[in-house]
Amino acid sequence: IDEDYIVMTPHAPLMEIVTEPVLRSAAEAKTFLQELRLLARYLGVSDADMEKGQLRCDANISLRPIDQGTGDELIYATRDEKFYPKIEVKNINSFKAVEKALEFEIARQTELWEAGTPPSQQTTRGWEESTQETVEQRAKEEAHDYRYFPEPDIPPLKFGINVPEGSNVFDVALLKARLPETPGAKRARFMDQYGFGSTDTRLLIEDKAVANFTEQVISELQEWLAADTTREKAEKLWEEKKSEFARLVAGWTLSKYFKLLNEAGVSIKESKITTENFAELLVLIYQNKINSTAAQQVLEEMFKAGGDPDQIVAKKGLAQESDEGKLAEAVAKVIAGNPSVVADYKGGKQNALQFLAGQVMKESKGKANPQIVQKLLKEKLN
């Protein structure tokens, strides 16, 4: 190699995590790995992207006999708790592959047990994506065959509790105190503090940037609720309204906003929408100043160019019409122009009311308040 053109490759540290044999299904193993990846990302250890080789999995699996219960019921053995020869599926590079490889091994080893020839020694196998099967690689050695030796450049690390200052022993309590909030803790807090449901919570904290965005939006909404009132009243009002606001935040973030982000191929960090403006848009929706259709137009405009939602609503004339006097004129016009549909409604066909409401919305160019339209139609028709 020409010494003037040496390319230095940065070394990536390797961390190996070994679990206790407590996972009981392929789906559980997959979920554990996904949670491990999320933890690594939250702690800033790694992006832990399996497709990029930043995370790999060696999955060990063994079966044990079961006791026969009453009838056809099979009960896991309570007496036989020893571990039988395990099979290790090496270097799996996706969560889906981990689940499929373990499911295949469960089926394969079950056949061996039923044939009276269970695995007699530990072996390693590889996962073949093309055939959706595991293939044998080699028999595993015993521990003494590996010829382990100490790593001279990494001395043993010592840990303790209440360690004196200046000691070469790491204080566990201090290390824990420096850790950021873990995904599990954040998941519990989102549900308790903000009122999010379990499914919405799981999706919102999957990306730390999305979780931070969500919390900032919630903070903006809390400030809006707290305006012109005492702290005590604001806190009480939030407890009363938080579930409603949680549904509003989650619905517009996970559905409408995520759709725009995915279509554009950008992350929430790269978006032009600020947390303040997103919260302002949700307030407009909450106050029924714009309907869902108009709100979607405002969100798209904010996504394209940023900007204040109030100004976009004013510029595009998207404010929702809630004046009953003005809407009554549109309702009367629609009723007069659709006598057969009116007759259907009076004959018991409830779907006819939805058609008439749609015509009023069309007449108002989408600006009419749907709740008021429904109210006026029922009053006129009944």
Helices and strands as residue ranges (DSSP letters): G 3-5, H 26-42, G 50-52, E 57-61, E 66-68, E 74-76, E 87-92, H 95-114, E 123-128, E 133-139, G 143-146, E 159-160, E 170-171, H 172-178, H 183-193, H 198-204, H 208-226, H 231-251, I 252-257, H 258-264, H 275-286, H 292-305, H 309-316, H 324-337, H 339-346, H 351-363, H 370-381
